[in-house]
Amino acid sequence: MRAHFLQRWDALRTSYWFLPSLMAVAAVALSFATTALDGVVGEKWLESIGWLYANKPDGARALLSTIAGSMITVAGVTFSITIAALAYASSQFGPRLLTNFMQDRGNQITLGTFIATFLYCLLVLRTVRSADEVTGQEQAADVVGAFVPHIAILCGLMLALASLGVLIFFIHHIPDSIHASHVIAEVGRELDGKIDELYPQHLGEAPPDARDPAEDVPEDFFDRAAPVEADGTGYLQHLDTEGLAHLAQRHDLLLRVAYRPGDFVATGRAVAFAYPSERADEDVLHAIRNTFAWGRRRTQSQDVLFLVNELVEIAGRALSPGVNDPFTAIACMNWLGAALAQLARREIPSPYRFDDDGTLRLIAYPITFDTFAEAIFDQLRPYASTDRNAALYLMKILAEVAYEINDNDLHTILARHGEALNIACEHALPSKEDAEAVTERYRVFLQVLSNPAARLRLDVEHDWLRGSG
């Protein structure tokens, strides 16, 4: 159930209606509270404050009506500007970036402030009463004279001033939020934060000793394991790994997860396997199935590759013939290279997870450095290999990442992508001189890989290794 709760919470916080609705409810509560306080306090308190004066009923109505009318007008204009910005962002950066704009707190608070101010003034307006408007019931209750909620009106004025400040913020925020550098940086920071969150991710206890954890997998695992079939179709958005580990220990099972967040799941496909099958009755399989939550689209909650794909999509669009903006693509490469270098310094969690007693309980395959690098370089290579600036910079990113790590296995992965990029540029770049420039950087990249002791010398000889591009 935790996976489904996280899925619903993610859907709420990325919607435009949730936060404005909360602010509207708060405005309703505030209107009742301030008018009730006015009924208790009266207007005697105004006499001790020289710069305040009592409003007459007609003046109070005019003031509240002006604020309410202005706020609903500004709210409509704000909504129109927001939709126009979303349309621009979708066409410029890709439709998957809409999620980032939908969860923008600045836009949500702006819309909520205007709606809340409008609703507050509308509810306070109905309580303003002239002396000749007292009903028969109120006369029987000895209610005489006019009622003007001065505290509520003063609060409405403060909300109007706050709305003016929010409008000024919104005018600055919209063009800033659709600036290419801002969009790329926001996705890049989200990617860095997601790596911090997921690596390492606690799925259970580490292997109890130095033995190969794969040896604990029973030989008849697939013969006796019960498949846990999906009961819906969509993208896997959330996976409750802690819940899976708890279920495996409680029912003395070994569970193998077949899908990762971001994968597409079809009804009837086995999303996991439970061993042995005789311990996995229908109730257990249903409980395991509830640790998976899928929906209509990918989200970045647990899917780190989705953020990589967003940056690759921006870079691919920037390098398309219709746009031809290699510097936007270079900005994406900078953030992708930084994320790859950060991941290289992290310990990738083992797919084999043990409980406190040293029993293998869960097999869940994480995103590895190899998978992460493939998502970056294999997807960017077709675009970058056709543009000299992008190709040179992508080779620079490979060299910089290699410069920062000392793991031979990771160097082998980077060498494979460097070679593929160099070969692709030889065939795709229209100029022989451009292809030779990429090859020259490829040779330096190989020196960085093969001779760590020479890195400082290479840094001096080739200024592009120091960040000059």
Backbone torsions as a table, in degrees:
resi	resn	phi	psi	omega
1	MET	NA	-25.9	-179.3
2	ARG	-63.0	-38.0	179.1
3	ALA	-62.7	-41.2	179.8
4	HIS	-70.0	-35.3	176.6
5	PHE	-63.9	-45.0	178.6
6	LEU	-63.9	-36.0	179.1
7	GLN	-64.5	-43.8	-179.1
8	ARG	-69.4	-37.4	177.9
9	TRP	-65.5	-38.8	177.7
10	ASP	-64.3	-39.0	178.1
11	ALA	-66.9	-35.0	179.7
12	LEU	-69.2	-45.9	-174.5
13	ARG	-73.6	-16.7	176.7
14	THR	-96.4	7.9	179.6
15	SER	-97.0	155.1	178.8
16	TYR	-81.9	-17.5	-171.9
17	TRP	-92.6	-22.3	-169.8
18	PHE	-67.5	-57.7	-178.2
19	LEU	-64.9	-44.5	174.3
20	PRO	-59.2	-34.0	177.7
21	SER	-66.3	-42.0	176.5
22	LEU	-61.2	-41.9	179.6
23	MET	-67.6	-34.5	176.9
24	ALA	-66.2	-42.1	176.9
25	VAL	-62.8	-40.7	177.2
26	ALA	-63.1	-37.0	178.2
27	ALA	-65.2	-39.6	176.5
28	VAL	-61.1	-47.5	179.3
29	ALA	-62.3	-39.9	179.7
30	LEU	-65.7	-37.5	179.4
31	SER	-64.4	-42.1	178.0
32	PHE	-66.9	-39.4	-178.2
33	ALA	-67.2	-44.9	-177.3
34	THR	-70.5	-39.0	178.1
35	THR	-68.4	-35.9	176.0
36	ALA	-65.7	-39.3	177.1
37	LEU	-64.4	-37.6	175.9
38	ASP	-62.4	-39.4	179.6
39	GLY	-64.7	-30.0	179.8
40	VAL	-83.3	-43.6	-173.4
41	VAL	-81.3	-36.8	-175.2
42	GLY	77.7	-154.8	-177.9
43	GLU	-119.1	11.1	178.3
44	LYS	-63.1	-31.5	-176.6
45	TRP	-64.5	-21.6	179.8
46	LEU	-66.5	-27.6	-176.3
47	GLU	-65.8	-24.9	-178.5
48	SER	-88.8	-2.4	-179.8
49	ILE	-118.7	108.3	-171.4
50	GLY	-66.6	-33.2	-174.3
51	TRP	-88.0	2.8	173.3
52	LEU	-109.6	149.8	176.4
53	TYR	-140.2	157.3	-176.4
54	ALA	-77.3	133.5	176.0
55	ASN	-83.2	143.3	169.8
56	LYS	-81.3	159.5	-178.2
57	PRO	-55.2	-44.2	-178.5
58	ASP	-65.5	-40.9	178.6
59	GLY	-66.1	-38.8	178.6
60	ALA	-64.0	-42.8	178.6
61	ARG	-62.9	-43.9	-179.0
62	ALA	-62.3	-41.6	-179.4
63	LEU	-64.5	-49.0	-179.0
64	LEU	-66.1	-37.6	178.6
65	SER	-65.1	-39.0	179.3
66	THR	-64.2	-45.5	179.9
67	ILE	-64.1	-45.7	-178.0
68	ALA	-63.1	-45.4	179.7
69	GLY	-63.8	-40.0	179.4
70	SER	-65.4	-41.1	-175.9
71	MET	-67.0	-41.1	-178.7
72	ILE	-70.8	-30.3	175.8
73	THR	-67.9	-46.9	179.8
74	VAL	-64.7	-36.1	178.1
75	ALA	-62.7	-40.5	177.6
76	GLY	-64.8	-42.4	178.0
77	VAL	-64.8	-42.3	179.1
78	THR	-60.4	-43.2	-179.9
79	PHE	-64.4	-40.0	179.1
80	SER	-63.7	-43.1	178.7
81	ILE	-63.2	-40.4	-179.9
82	THR	-63.6	-43.7	179.0
83	ILE	-63.9	-39.7	177.7
84	ALA	-63.5	-39.9	177.7
85	ALA	-65.4	-38.3	178.0
86	LEU	-65.4	-40.9	178.7
87	ALA	-63.6	-41.1	178.5
88	TYR	-64.6	-45.9	-178.5
89	ALA	-63.2	-38.7	-179.5
90	SER	-64.6	-41.3	-178.9
91	SER	-76.2	-31.6	-175.3
92	GLN	-84.8	-41.7	-172.3
93	PHE	-112.3	-14.4	179.8
94	GLY	116.3	147.3	-176.4
95	PRO	-66.0	-24.4	179.8
96	ARG	-68.5	-19.0	178.0
97	LEU	-76.1	-8.8	178.6
98	LEU	-60.3	-33.1	179.3
99	THR	-59.5	-40.7	179.8
100	ASN	-63.9	-38.2	179.1
101	PHE	-75.4	-33.4	179.4
102	MET	-64.6	-33.8	-178.6
103	GLN	-93.8	12.6	177.4
104	ASP	-67.0	115.7	-176.9
105	ARG	-65.5	-32.6	-179.8
106	GLY	-60.9	-45.4	178.8
107	ASN	-66.1	-40.6	-178.8
108	GLN	-65.7	-43.7	-179.3
109	ILE	-67.2	-38.3	178.9
110	THR	-61.0	-51.1	179.3
111	LEU	-62.5	-41.5	180.0
112	GLY	-65.6	-36.1	-179.7
113	THR	-64.3	-45.3	-178.7
114	PHE	-67.1	-42.1	179.3
115	ILE	-66.6	-41.6	-179.6
116	ALA	-64.9	-41.3	179.0
117	THR	-64.7	-43.5	177.4
118	PHE	-59.1	-48.2	-177.1
119	LEU	-66.4	-38.8	179.2
120	TYR	-62.3	-49.0	-178.7
121	CYS	-64.1	-36.2	179.3
122	LEU	-64.3	-41.3	-179.2
123	LEU	-73.8	-35.1	176.8
124	VAL	-69.8	-35.0	-178.1
125	LEU	-58.3	-36.4	-177.2
126	ARG	-70.5	-14.8	-179.2
127	THR	-91.3	-11.6	-180.0
128	VAL	-71.0	131.5	-174.0
129	ARG	-138.6	134.5	173.7
130	SER	-86.1	167.3	-177.8
131	ALA	-65.3	-32.8	-177.7
132	ASP	-87.1	6.6	-179.2
133	GLU	-104.0	9.5	-179.6
134	VAL	-71.7	128.0	-177.6
135	THR	-80.7	172.2	179.0
136	GLY	-63.7	-39.1	178.4
137	GLN	-61.0	-43.8	-178.9
138	GLU	-68.2	-33.9	176.1
139	GLN	-64.3	-38.1	177.7
140	ALA	-65.6	-28.3	180.0
141	ALA	-91.5	12.9	178.7
142	ASP	62.1	34.4	173.8
143	VAL	-90.7	115.9	-176.5
144	VAL	-126.6	152.9	174.5
145	GLY	81.9	179.5	-178.6
146	ALA	-83.5	161.8	174.4
147	PHE	-129.9	117.2	176.6
148	VAL	-124.0	113.4	-177.8
149	PRO	-76.8	87.5	-173.7
150	HIS	-65.5	-40.1	178.6
151	ILE	-63.4	-42.8	179.4
152	ALA	-63.9	-39.1	179.1
153	ILE	-67.4	-41.3	177.7
154	LEU	-61.8	-39.3	177.0
155	CYS	-65.4	-38.2	176.8
156	GLY	-63.0	-38.7	176.2
157	LEU	-63.5	-41.2	177.9
158	MET	-63.8	-39.4	176.7
159	LEU	-64.4	-36.9	178.1
160	ALA	-65.0	-42.0	177.2
161	LEU	-64.1	-41.4	177.3
162	ALA	-63.0	-38.5	178.3
163	SER	-64.2	-36.4	176.8
164	LEU	-63.1	-42.0	176.4
165	GLY	-63.7	-39.4	178.5
166	VAL	-65.8	-36.6	178.3
167	LEU	-63.7	-42.1	177.2
168	ILE	-62.5	-42.5	176.3
169	PHE	-60.5	-42.4	-176.5
170	PHE	-64.6	-39.6	179.6
171	ILE	-60.7	-36.0	176.7
172	HIS	-78.8	-36.1	-170.7
173	HIS	-70.2	-39.6	-174.9
174	ILE	-62.7	-53.9	178.4
175	PRO	-64.4	-31.1	178.2
176	ASP	-68.8	-37.3	-175.3
177	SER	-72.3	-22.0	179.9
178	ILE	-103.3	7.3	173.6
179	HIS	-69.1	136.6	-174.3
180	ALA	-56.9	-44.5	-178.4
181	SER	-62.7	-39.3	179.7
182	HIS	-66.7	-45.3	-179.4
183	VAL	-60.6	-46.5	-179.0
184	ILE	-64.1	-43.0	-179.6
185	ALA	-63.9	-39.0	179.1
186	GLU	-63.5	-43.8	177.7
187	VAL	-66.8	-40.0	179.0
188	GLY	-62.7	-43.1	177.7
189	ARG	-65.3	-38.5	176.7
190	GLU	-62.5	-38.8	178.6
191	LEU	-65.7	-44.1	177.0
192	ASP	-60.7	-44.1	179.3
193	GLY	-64.4	-36.3	179.9
194	LYS	-68.8	-35.1	175.8
195	ILE	-65.5	-40.8	176.0
196	ASP	-59.0	-38.4	-175.4
197	GLU	-76.2	-38.8	-171.1
198	LEU	-96.2	-15.4	-176.6
199	TYR	-126.1	114.8	-10.2
200	PRO	-80.0	150.2	176.1
201	GLN	-107.3	134.2	-174.7
202	HIS	-83.7	111.1	177.0
203	LEU	-109.2	-0.3	-174.8
204	GLY	150.3	-167.8	-179.8
205	GLU	-81.8	151.0	178.5
206	ALA	-69.4	163.6	178.4
207	PRO	-54.2	139.5	-172.6
208	PRO	-70.0	-20.2	179.0
209	ASP	-151.1	-168.3	-173.2
210	ALA	-85.0	4.6	-177.7
211	ARG	-70.2	164.1	177.7
212	ASP	-71.2	117.4	-177.5
213	PRO	-61.7	-26.4	-179.5
214	ALA	-63.0	-21.3	179.3
215	GLU	-67.2	-20.6	-179.9
216	ASP	-82.6	-7.3	178.0
217	VAL	-78.2	121.7	-178.1
218	PRO	-59.4	144.7	-179.1
219	GLU	-64.6	-30.6	-179.1
220	ASP	-97.1	26.5	-175.2
221	PHE	-56.5	-53.4	-175.7
222	PHE	-74.2	-18.9	177.2
223	ASP	-77.2	-33.0	-174.6
224	ARG	-111.6	-2.3	-178.4
225	ALA	-79.4	140.2	178.7
226	ALA	-93.0	126.0	178.3
227	PRO	-72.2	138.9	174.9
228	VAL	-100.8	103.8	-173.0
229	GLU	-86.9	141.2	178.7
230	ALA	-69.6	141.9	178.3
231	ASP	-105.9	19.4	177.8
232	GLY	-159.8	170.1	-179.5
233	THR	-119.8	135.6	179.3
234	GLY	157.0	-171.8	178.7
235	TYR	-87.0	136.1	176.6
236	LEU	-69.9	113.6	-174.7
237	GLN	-98.9	-38.2	-178.2
238	HIS	-139.1	142.0	177.8
239	LEU	-133.3	118.3	-179.3
240	ASP	-88.1	87.7	-176.9
241	THR	-69.9	-34.1	177.5
242	GLU	-64.9	-40.0	176.9
243	GLY	-64.7	-37.8	177.2
244	LEU	-63.5	-45.0	179.9
245	ALA	-62.3	-39.2	179.1
246	HIS	-66.2	-42.7	178.4
247	LEU	-64.2	-40.5	-179.9
248	ALA	-62.7	-40.6	-179.2
249	GLN	-72.3	-39.7	-176.9
250	ARG	-67.5	-35.8	-177.6
251	HIS	-104.0	10.6	177.7
252	ASP	54.9	57.3	-177.7
253	LEU	-121.5	161.9	166.3
254	LEU	-114.8	122.6	-176.9
255	LEU	-111.8	136.1	173.8
256	ARG	-119.6	122.3	180.0
257	VAL	-87.7	127.7	-175.2
258	ALA	-95.8	-15.7	-177.3
259	TYR	-128.3	154.4	175.3
260	ARG	-112.6	157.4	174.2
261	PRO	-54.4	131.8	-176.2
262	GLY	106.2	-19.6	178.9
263	ASP	-76.4	149.9	177.3
264	PHE	-87.7	133.1	-176.9
265	VAL	-119.8	135.0	176.1
266	ALA	-110.7	150.3	179.6
267	THR	-55.6	130.5	178.8
268	GLY	94.9	-14.1	177.9
269	ARG	-75.0	147.4	-179.8
270	ALA	-80.5	111.3	178.8
271	VAL	-87.7	-14.9	178.8
272	ALA	-159.6	167.0	177.3
273	PHE	-130.8	136.4	-178.7
274	ALA	-116.0	126.7	-177.5
275	TYR	-123.2	134.2	-6.0
276	PRO	-83.7	158.0	-173.4
277	SER	-66.6	-28.5	-177.8
278	GLU	-67.5	-18.9	177.0
279	ARG	-92.4	-7.1	-176.6
280	ALA	-106.8	83.9	176.7
281	ASP	-78.9	-175.1	-174.8
282	GLU	-64.2	-36.2	179.0
283	ASP	-66.0	-40.4	178.7
284	VAL	-65.9	-44.8	179.1
285	LEU	-61.9	-37.2	178.0
286	HIS	-66.1	-40.3	178.2
287	ALA	-65.0	-39.5	177.2
288	ILE	-64.7	-42.4	-179.2
289	ARG	-61.5	-32.5	-178.8
290	ASN	-71.9	-11.6	175.9
291	THR	-81.9	-5.0	175.8
292	PHE	-107.5	136.3	175.6
293	ALA	-131.6	124.3	-180.0
294	TRP	-123.1	155.5	-177.9
295	GLY	-145.4	-167.4	-173.4
296	ARG	-81.2	-16.6	-176.7
297	ARG	-143.3	163.1	175.8
298	ARG	-78.1	148.7	176.0
299	THR	-129.6	161.7	-178.1
300	GLN	-90.3	7.0	-175.8
301	SER	-58.5	-49.5	178.2
302	GLN	-126.2	0.5	-174.1
303	ASP	-102.9	89.9	-177.3
304	VAL	-68.8	-29.3	-179.9
305	LEU	-70.7	-21.5	176.9
306	PHE	-64.8	-38.6	177.1
307	LEU	-67.8	-38.2	174.8
308	VAL	-60.7	-44.9	-179.3
309	ASN	-63.2	-34.5	177.4
310	GLU	-62.9	-45.2	178.7
311	LEU	-67.0	-38.8	177.3
312	VAL	-64.4	-38.3	179.4
313	GLU	-64.5	-42.5	177.3
314	ILE	-61.7	-45.1	179.9
315	ALA	-64.0	-42.2	179.7
316	GLY	-63.2	-40.8	177.5
317	ARG	-66.8	-38.7	-179.5
318	ALA	-65.3	-31.3	-178.5
319	LEU	-90.9	1.6	178.1
320	SER	-69.6	152.1	-178.2
321	PRO	-58.2	-30.9	-178.8
322	GLY	-73.1	-23.7	-178.6
323	VAL	-104.5	-52.5	176.1
324	ASN	54.1	59.7	-179.2
325	ASP	-126.5	79.6	-175.6
326	PRO	-66.3	-23.3	-176.5
327	PHE	-73.6	-30.7	170.9
328	THR	-65.9	-40.7	176.7
329	ALA	-63.3	-38.4	178.7
330	ILE	-63.9	-38.5	176.9
331	ALA	-61.5	-40.3	176.1
332	CYS	-63.5	-41.0	179.6
333	MET	-62.4	-37.2	178.8
334	ASN	-60.0	-46.7	-179.3
335	TRP	-69.7	-37.2	177.8
336	LEU	-66.7	-41.1	177.3
337	GLY	-64.2	-39.5	178.0
338	ALA	-64.3	-40.6	178.7
339	ALA	-66.0	-40.3	179.7
340	LEU	-65.1	-41.6	177.6
341	ALA	-65.0	-37.2	177.7
342	GLN	-65.1	-42.3	178.9
343	LEU	-65.1	-34.6	-179.4
344	ALA	-63.1	-26.4	179.6
345	ARG	-88.2	-1.8	-178.7
346	ARG	-99.1	155.7	175.1
347	GLU	-88.6	118.0	179.2
348	ILE	-72.7	125.8	-178.8
349	PRO	-61.2	143.6	176.6
350	SER	-68.6	142.7	176.7
351	PRO	-70.1	-14.6	-176.8
352	TYR	-99.9	120.7	-176.0
353	ARG	-120.4	131.9	-175.7
354	PHE	-112.2	155.8	174.7
355	ASP	-89.2	-173.6	-176.2
356	ASP	-65.4	-22.9	-179.4
357	ASP	-89.3	2.9	179.5
358	GLY	81.6	18.1	179.0
359	THR	-96.6	131.9	178.4
360	LEU	-67.2	124.1	-175.4
361	ARG	-118.3	-31.1	-170.6
362	LEU	-144.0	135.7	172.7
363	ILE	-120.2	111.0	-178.9
364	ALA	-137.7	116.8	-172.9
365	TYR	-84.4	120.3	179.7
366	PRO	-83.8	171.8	172.6
367	ILE	-73.4	122.8	-178.9
368	THR	-94.6	171.3	176.8
369	PHE	-61.0	-39.6	179.7
370	ASP	-62.2	-46.5	179.2
371	THR	-63.0	-41.3	-179.8
372	PHE	-63.8	-44.4	179.6
373	ALA	-65.3	-38.4	177.5
374	GLU	-62.9	-40.9	179.7
375	ALA	-62.8	-29.2	179.3
376	ILE	-84.5	-61.6	-168.2
377	PHE	-78.9	-38.3	179.6
378	ASP	-66.1	-33.3	180.0
379	GLN	-82.6	-31.9	-179.8
380	LEU	-81.1	-27.3	-171.9
381	ARG	-57.3	-43.1	-179.8
382	PRO	-60.9	-31.3	179.6
383	TYR	-82.5	-47.2	-174.8
384	ALA	-68.0	-30.5	-175.4
385	SER	-70.0	-11.0	179.7
386	THR	-99.2	-4.1	-177.2
387	ASP	-126.8	125.6	-175.6
388	ARG	-60.1	-49.0	-177.0
389	ASN	-61.6	-45.0	-179.0
390	ALA	-66.7	-40.6	-179.5
391	ALA	-64.0	-45.1	178.5
392	LEU	-61.5	-40.4	-177.1
393	TYR	-72.8	-35.8	178.2
394	LEU	-66.2	-36.3	174.9
395	MET	-66.4	-35.2	176.2
396	LYS	-63.8	-40.7	178.4
397	ILE	-61.6	-43.0	177.3
398	LEU	-60.0	-44.0	-179.6
399	ALA	-66.7	-39.1	-179.7
400	GLU	-65.7	-42.3	178.0
401	VAL	-64.6	-43.5	177.8
402	ALA	-62.5	-33.9	-179.9
403	TYR	-63.5	-30.3	-172.8
404	GLU	-91.6	-13.9	-175.3
405	ILE	-119.2	157.9	-177.4
406	ASN	-127.9	26.5	-178.7
407	ASP	-99.4	121.5	-177.3
408	ASN	-64.3	-36.4	178.9
409	ASP	-64.1	-41.3	178.7
410	LEU	-69.6	-34.8	176.5
411	HIS	-62.5	-37.2	178.5
412	THR	-63.1	-40.6	178.1
413	ILE	-63.9	-46.1	-179.8
414	LEU	-64.2	-38.6	179.6
415	ALA	-61.2	-38.4	179.7
416	ARG	-63.4	-41.9	-179.8
417	HIS	-72.8	-35.0	176.4
418	GLY	-63.5	-42.8	178.7
419	GLU	-64.0	-43.5	-179.9
420	ALA	-63.0	-39.4	178.9
421	LEU	-66.1	-42.1	-179.5
422	ASN	-63.9	-42.5	179.0
423	ILE	-64.9	-42.5	-179.9
424	ALA	-63.1	-39.4	179.7
425	CYS	-67.7	-35.0	177.6
426	GLU	-60.6	-32.1	-178.3
427	HIS	-92.8	-28.2	-170.6
428	ALA	-99.7	-32.0	-178.2
429	LEU	-70.4	133.7	-175.3
430	PRO	-72.1	-24.7	-176.7
431	SER	-105.3	135.9	176.8
432	LYS	-65.2	-35.4	178.8
433	GLU	-64.3	-38.6	178.3
434	ASP	-65.3	-42.0	178.7
435	ALA	-64.5	-37.8	178.3
436	GLU	-67.5	-34.7	177.0
437	ALA	-63.3	-40.9	177.1
438	VAL	-66.3	-41.3	179.4
439	THR	-62.2	-37.4	178.0
440	GLU	-62.0	-43.1	177.0
441	ARG	-67.9	-33.3	177.9
442	TYR	-63.1	-38.4	178.4
443	ARG	-64.7	-42.1	177.8
444	VAL	-63.9	-40.6	177.1
445	PHE	-58.0	-42.2	178.1
446	LEU	-66.1	-34.3	176.2
447	GLN	-66.3	-39.0	176.8
448	VAL	-60.6	-39.7	-179.5
449	LEU	-71.1	-41.3	-170.3
450	SER	-85.9	-23.8	-174.3
451	ASN	-135.7	82.8	-179.5
452	PRO	-58.6	-30.0	-178.2
453	ALA	-67.8	-22.0	-177.2
454	ALA	-91.9	6.3	-174.6
455	ARG	-64.2	-40.5	-179.4
456	LEU	-65.3	-38.4	177.8
457	ARG	-66.0	-42.1	178.9
458	LEU	-64.2	-34.1	178.4
459	ASP	-61.4	-36.8	-179.9
460	VAL	-76.7	-41.0	-176.0
461	GLU	-72.7	-29.6	-176.1
462	HIS	-124.5	101.2	-173.4
463	ASP	-67.3	-19.8	177.9
464	TRP	-66.9	-17.9	174.2
465	LEU	-75.7	-15.9	179.4
466	ARG	-96.5	10.6	175.8
467	GLY	102.6	8.4	-178.3
468	SER	-82.5	-6.6	177.6
469	GLY	90.0	NA	NA
